[in-house]
Amino acid sequence: MQTILKNGNIVTANNIYKADILLENGLIAAISDNIEKAGSKVIDVQNTYILPGGVDLHTQLSLDSHGRFSANAFKQNSIAALYGGITTVVEEITPLPNNLDYLNYYQDALENNSFIDYSFHQNCNTPLSKDNLNDLISQTLNGFPSCVLSTFGERHMSDENITTVLREHSCYGGTAFIQCESNASSILLEELHTLKQKTAPYSLSTAHPYWSEKESFDRMCNLSRAGGMAFCVDHISSKEVVNALYKQIGEGLPVTITTSPLHLIFTDRKYQSHELNDRECYKYIALPPLRKKEDMNALWKGISDGIIHFITTRHNSTHLEHKLNISSGNVFKCPLGTPGIELRLPILFTEGVVNKKISMMKLAEITASHVTRIAGLRNKGRIEVGTDADLVILNPNIKKEIKLDQLHENCDYSPYEGLTLQGFPQHVFLRGSHVINDYEFCAQETTGKLTFRKAVAVR
């Protein structure tokens, strides 16, 4: 069916203007004034903003309440994504031991189990051989390698291996997402805190300080500079890294930066408990940890200035009860990750646009248009004739107090519960299909599909 959206305010990364949009055969077929076409469904979206369908470039939607892979978890979380105006995600997946076909395994599992479009990052701690990488790219990724690396923790990689991966991915125009922290420092500090029996939530920030994040960031920048290799830093948190970014990007370093909604609205005051199993504090456990208010302000300025390029949720629905059981009073054992894919857009609209930290155009950029360029999703993230008709109709006047029982995130908690947020998707379209209608999920079938990506140069 053809659909005409009339009287909306179209928001792109460069402009806001009023026009009608014709959706036809899954694509944007026309953008102009006073579109009329017999037999079309007409929706009057006056006094709303029309945004490109949101893209989240780092999710873990397929993890269930105990952190295990589950296609059903992905399916439920894909509904939550639509409620949050997100129509495409790039899901982090872990390679199966000695199995190059692991990507096909995940593809088969998620086929017919998603209401949104999706692609994949591989989470790796060792480089693939050149032959295996070539096979992986040609068989499954359509020329676009994409991976998540870490400089710390159980899956940390050495600088030598990171350099190998960066060189491999740069050759193909792909993207490596690096989580930055000094592994030696984090191991030592966690050991010292544990010896002193300082394992309550308040110790998370002191065991993972800003300078450890900054040291790792500087080291990755030096590797990039030495080899001319592009990379993306996943979730920065400190003003020291933001300040370093101005210099590095100003000198032309090919680095892309993300942060998370959690780090944009909360500070480390959420950790101020000496109780070993403080349930409220455990809702905010993440790495990098929450920082000070001045760090949060620096992140917002970095977004406004264009040196922080987009926002990812790293959404994870591992239940709070499971986290508390695993931790047993030691915050350093807590499984990481928080839910939040349903609330990314209203958080950024409320804290960013309403509070005049960013413009509506910047909102479109950090949730869609810049994201798709980095990810090689060339037919998404833009409101242009011929692109996928992935669109979000945002009502800027709707306010809600966030209540857990009204969310759809397949989780037993939300770090955002109790907040009053503004600006929610009234309508959402995925490739022209109406999937959210007047704030309610209305998709009749799982039309989400694997989205192939084209190699790009990351800048």
C-alpha positions in Angstrom: 0.0 0.0 0.0 1.1 3.5 -0.7 1.2 5.9 2.2 1.4 9.7 2.2 2.6 11.6 5.3 1.2 15.1 5.1 2.2 18.4 6.8 5.2 17.1 8.8 8.4 18.8 9.7 11.1 16.8 8.0 14.4 16.7 9.9 17.7 15.9 8.3 21.3 16.5 9.5 21.4 19.7 7.6 17.9 21.1 7.4 14.3 21.2 8.8 11.5 21.8 6.3 7.9 21.2 5.7 6.8 18.8 3.0 4.7 15.6 2.2 6.4 12.2 1.8 5.1 9.4 -0.4 6.1 5.9 0.7 5.8 3.2 -2.0 7.3 -0.3 -2.5 9.4 0.1 0.7 11.1 3.2 -0.5 10.6 7.0 -0.2 9.1 7.6 -3.7 8.6 11.4 -3.5 9.1 14.4 -1.2 7.2 17.6 -2.2 4.4 19.9 -1.3 0.8 18.7 -1.6 1.3 15.2 -2.8 -1.9 13.5 -4.0 -2.2 9.9 -5.2 -5.4 8.0 -5.6 -5.7 4.9 -3.4 -3.0 6.0 -0.9 -3.4 5.9 2.8 -3.0 9.5 4.1 -1.7 10.3 7.6 -1.8 13.9 8.8 1.4 14.4 10.9 1.0 18.1 11.5 3.0 19.5 14.5 5.3 16.6 14.5 8.9 16.0 13.4 9.7 13.4 10.8 13.1 11.8 11.5 15.1 9.1 9.7 14.6 5.7 11.2 17.0 5.3 14.1 20.0 3.1 13.9 21.8 1.7 17.0 25.3 0.6 16.0 26.0 -1.6 19.1 23.4 -3.8 20.7 23.1 -7.1 22.5 19.4 -7.6 21.9 19.8 -11.4 21.6 20.9 -11.9 25.2 18.2 -13.3 27.5 17.6 -12.8 31.2 20.7 -14.8 32.1 23.0 -13.3 29.3 22.6 -16.3 27.0 21.9 -16.1 23.2 18.2 -16.3 22.5 16.4 -15.6 19.2 13.2 -15.0 21.2 15.0 -12.3 23.3 16.0 -10.6 20.1 12.4 -10.7 18.8 11.0 -9.1 21.9 13.7 -6.5 22.1 13.1 -5.6 18.4 9.6 -4.5 19.4 11.1 -2.3 22.2 13.4 -0.9 19.5 10.5 0.2 17.4 8.8 1.8 20.4 12.0 3.8 20.6 12.1 4.8 17.0 15.0 2.5 16.1 14.5 0.5 12.9 18.0 -0.9 12.3 20.6 -2.3 14.7 24.0 -3.8 14.4 24.1 -6.7 16.9 27.3 -7.8 18.6 27.8 -11.6 18.3 30.5 -13.9 19.6 32.3 -16.3 17.2 31.7 -20.0 17.8 34.9 -21.9 18.5 36.6 -23.2 15.3 33.5 -22.4 13.2 33.8 -19.8 10.4 30.1 -20.4 9.8 29.1 -18.8 13.1 27.6 -15.8 11.2 25.4 -18.1 9.3 24.3 -19.7 12.6 23.2 -16.3 13.9 21.6 -15.3 10.6 19.5 -18.5 10.6 18.5 -18.1 14.2 17.3 -14.5 13.7 15.6 -15.0 10.4 11.8 -14.5 10.9 12.5 -13.5 14.5 12.9 -9.7 14.1 10.6 -6.8 13.6 13.6 -4.5 12.7 16.4 -4.8 10.2 19.8 -5.9 11.5 23.4 -6.6 10.8 26.3 -7.9 12.9 29.6 -7.0 14.6 31.9 -9.9 15.4 33.3 -9.8 19.0 36.8 -11.0 18.8 39.9 -11.4 20.9 42.2 -12.7 18.2 42.7 -11.6 14.6 41.3 -13.8 11.9 43.7 -15.2 9.4 43.8 -13.4 6.1 42.1 -16.3 4.3 39.4 -16.6 6.9 38.7 -12.9 6.9 38.5 -12.9 3.1 36.0 -15.8 3.2 34.0 -14.2 5.9 33.7 -10.9 4.0 32.9 -12.5 0.6 30.4 -15.0 2.0 28.5 -13.1 4.5 29.3 -9.4 5.0 29.1 -8.2 1.3 32.5 -6.5 1.5 32.1 -4.9 5.0 34.0 -6.3 8.0 32.9 -5.0 11.4 34.1 -6.0 14.8 34.2 -5.1 18.5 37.5 -5.2 20.3 38.5 -4.5 23.9 41.8 -3.4 25.4 40.8 -4.8 28.8 38.9 -7.6 30.5 38.4 -11.3 29.6 38.4 -10.7 25.9 41.2 -8.0 25.8 43.6 -8.0 22.8 47.2 -7.1 22.8 48.3 -3.9 20.9 50.0 -6.1 18.3 46.7 -8.0 17.6 44.7 -4.8 17.6 47.1 -3.4 15.0 46.6 -6.5 12.9 42.8 -6.2 13.1 42.8 -2.5 12.3 45.0 -3.0 9.3 42.8 -5.8 8.0 39.6 -3.8 8.5 41.1 -0.6 7.0 42.1 -2.6 3.9 38.4 -3.4 3.3 37.0 0.0 4.4 35.4 -1.7 7.5 35.1 -0.5 11.1 36.7 -1.8 14.3 35.0 -0.6 17.5 37.4 -0.4 20.4 36.5 -0.3 24.1 39.3 1.6 25.8 40.8 1.0 29.2 44.2 0.0 30.4 44.1 -3.7 31.1 47.0 -3.8 33.5 45.6 -0.9 35.5 42.1 -2.4 35.7 43.5 -5.8 36.9 45.7 -4.2 39.5 43.1 -1.8 40.8 40.4 -4.5 41.1 42.8 -6.8 42.9 43.8 -4.0 45.4 40.1 -3.1 46.0 39.3 -6.7 46.6 42.1 -7.2 49.0 40.8 -4.2 51.0 37.3 -5.6 50.8 36.2 -2.6 48.8 33.8 -4.4 46.4 30.6 -2.4 46.9 29.2 -0.4 44.0 31.0 2.8 45.1 34.4 1.2 44.2 33.6 0.8 40.5 34.7 4.3 39.6 37.9 4.3 41.6 38.9 0.9 40.2 38.2 2.1 36.7 39.4 5.7 36.8 39.3 8.3 33.9 43.1 8.2 33.5 43.0 4.5 32.7 40.5 5.2 29.9 42.6 8.1 28.7 45.8 6.1 28.7 44.2 3.4 26.5 42.6 6.0 24.2 46.0 7.8 23.7 47.6 4.5 22.9 45.0 3.5 20.3 45.4 7.0 18.7 49.1 6.5 18.4 48.6 3.1 16.8 46.2 4.6 14.3 48.5 7.5 13.6 51.5 5.1 13.0 49.6 2.9 10.6 47.1 5.4 9.1 44.3 3.2 10.3 40.7 4.3 11.1 38.9 3.1 14.2 35.9 3.9 16.4 36.0 4.3 20.2 33.0 2.7 21.7 31.5 4.6 24.7 33.8 7.3 26.0 32.9 8.8 29.4 35.5 11.4 30.6 36.2 15.0 29.9 39.9 14.2 29.6 39.2 12.0 26.6 36.9 14.6 25.1 39.6 17.3 25.5 42.1 15.0 23.8 39.6 14.4 21.0 39.7 18.1 19.9 43.4 17.8 19.4 43.4 14.4 17.7 40.5 15.1 15.3 41.8 18.6 14.6 45.1 17.0 13.4 43.1 14.8 11.1 43.2 11.5 13.0 40.6 9.1 11.4 38.8 8.3 14.7 35.0 8.1 15.2 33.5 8.4 18.7 30.4 7.1 20.5 28.9 7.5 23.9 25.8 6.2 25.6 22.6 7.6 27.0 23.5 6.4 30.4 26.6 8.6 30.5 24.7 11.6 29.3 22.1 11.8 32.1 23.6 10.1 35.2 26.7 10.6 37.3 28.7 8.4 39.7 26.4 9.5 42.5 24.4 6.5 41.5 27.2 4.3 42.9 27.4 6.0 46.3 26.5 3.0 48.4 28.7 0.9 50.7 26.1 -1.9 50.8 27.5 -5.0 49.0 24.2 -5.9 47.2 22.6 -2.5 46.8 19.9 -3.3 44.3 19.4 0.3 43.1 23.2 0.9 42.5 23.4 -2.3 40.4 21.0 -0.9 37.9 23.8 1.5 36.7 26.8 -0.9 36.5 28.6 -0.3 33.3 32.1 0.1 31.9 33.3 2.7 31.5 31.6 3.6 34.8 29.5 6.8 35.3 31.7 9.8 35.9 31.2 13.4 37.4 28.9 16.1 36.2 31.7 17.9 34.5 32.4 14.8 32.5 28.7 14.6 31.5 28.8 18.2 30.4 31.9 17.7 28.4 30.2 14.8 26.5 27.2 17.0 25.6 29.6 19.7 24.3 31.5 17.1 22.3 28.2 16.0 20.7 27.2 19.6 19.9 30.7 20.3 18.5 30.6 17.2 16.3 33.6 15.3 17.8 31.3 12.7 19.4 29.6 11.3 16.3 26.7 9.1 17.5 25.0 7.4 20.4 24.8 3.6 21.0 22.9 1.9 23.8 24.8 -1.4 23.9 21.3 -2.6 25.1 21.5 -5.7 27.2 18.5 -7.3 28.9 20.4 -9.5 31.5 18.1 -9.4 34.5 19.0 -7.5 37.7 18.3 -10.5 39.8 20.8 -12.5 37.8 23.4 -9.8 38.1 23.0 -9.7 41.9 23.3 -13.5 42.1 26.5 -13.6 40.0 28.1 -10.7 41.8 27.5 -12.0 45.4 28.6 -8.7 46.9 31.5 -8.1 44.5 30.7 -5.4 41.9 33.7 -6.5 39.8 32.0 -9.8 39.0 28.8 -8.1 37.8 27.8 -8.9 34.2 27.9 -5.7 32.3 25.3 -4.0 30.1 22.0 -2.2 30.7 18.7 -2.0 28.9 17.7 1.2 27.1 17.0 0.8 23.4 13.4 1.9 23.9 14.3 5.2 25.5 17.3 6.4 23.6 15.3 8.9 21.4 13.2 10.5 24.2 16.3 10.8 26.4 18.2 12.6 23.7 15.2 14.7 22.8 14.5 15.7 26.4 18.0 16.2 27.7 19.5 17.4 24.4 16.9 19.3 22.4 14.5 20.5 25.1 17.3 21.6 27.3 19.0 23.3 24.3 22.2 21.3 24.4 21.8 20.1 20.8 19.5 20.9 17.8 16.9 18.8 16.1 19.3 18.4 13.2 22.0 17.1 15.5 19.5 14.6 16.9 18.9 13.3 13.4 22.7 13.1 12.8 23.6 11.2 16.0 20.7 8.7 15.8 20.7 8.0 12.1 22.4 9.9 9.3 26.0 9.9 10.6 25.6 6.4 12.0 24.6 4.8 8.7 27.6 6.4 6.9 30.0 4.9 9.3 28.3 1.5 9.3 28.0 1.2 5.5 24.2 1.2 5.6 23.9 3.3 2.5 20.2 3.1 2.0 19.3 4.0 5.5 19.4 7.0 7.8 18.5 9.6 5.2 15.2 11.1 4.1 15.8 11.2 0.4 13.9 9.8 -2.6 15.1 6.3 -3.3 16.2 5.4 0.2 14.5 2.9 2.5 11.2 4.3 3.9 12.4 4.0 7.5 10.8 6.9 9.3 9.9 8.1 12.8 7.1 10.5 13.4 8.1 12.2 16.8 5.5 14.0 18.8 7.5 16.6 20.7 4.7 17.4 23.2 4.1 14.0 24.8 5.5 13.7 28.3 5.6 10.4 30.3 6.9 9.2 33.6 8.9 6.1 32.8 7.4 3.0 34.5 8.9 -0.4 34.1 5.6 -2.2 33.5 5.0 0.1 30.5 8.3 -0.8 28.7 8.8 -3.6 26.3 12.5 -4.4 26.8 12.3 -7.9 28.1 14.0 -7.0 31.4 13.2 -6.8 35.1 14.6 -3.3 35.6 15.3 0.0 33.8 17.9 2.5 35.0 15.6 5.2 33.6 12.5 4.2 35.6 11.1 7.3 37.4 12.4 9.8 34.9 10.0 12.1 33.1 10.8 12.2 29.4 9.4 14.1 26.5 9.1 13.3 22.8 8.0 9.8 21.8 7.4 8.1 18.4 3.8 8.4 17.4 4.3 6.5 14.2 7.2 4.3 12.9 7.7 2.9 9.4 10.1 0.1 8.5 10.7 0.0 4.7 7.2 1.6 4.3 5.4 -0.8 6.6 3.5 0.9 9.4 4.9 -0.8 12.6 4.0 1.8 15.3 0.6 3.4 14.9 -0.5 6.1 17.4 2.1 4.9 19.9 1.0 1.2 19.6 2.8 -1.7 18.0 0.9 -2.8 15.0 3.2 -5.1 12.9 1.4 -8.2 11.8 4.5 -10.2 11.0 8.3 -10.2 11.5 9.4 -8.3 8.5 12.9 -7.4 9.8 15.7 -8.7 7.7 19.5 -8.9 7.5 20.8 -5.7 6.0 24.0 -5.9 3.9 26.5 -3.1 4.1 29.0 -1.5 1.8 32.5 -0.6 2.7 33.2 3.1 3.5 36.1 5.2 4.6 35.7 6.1 8.3 36.3 9.8 9.1 
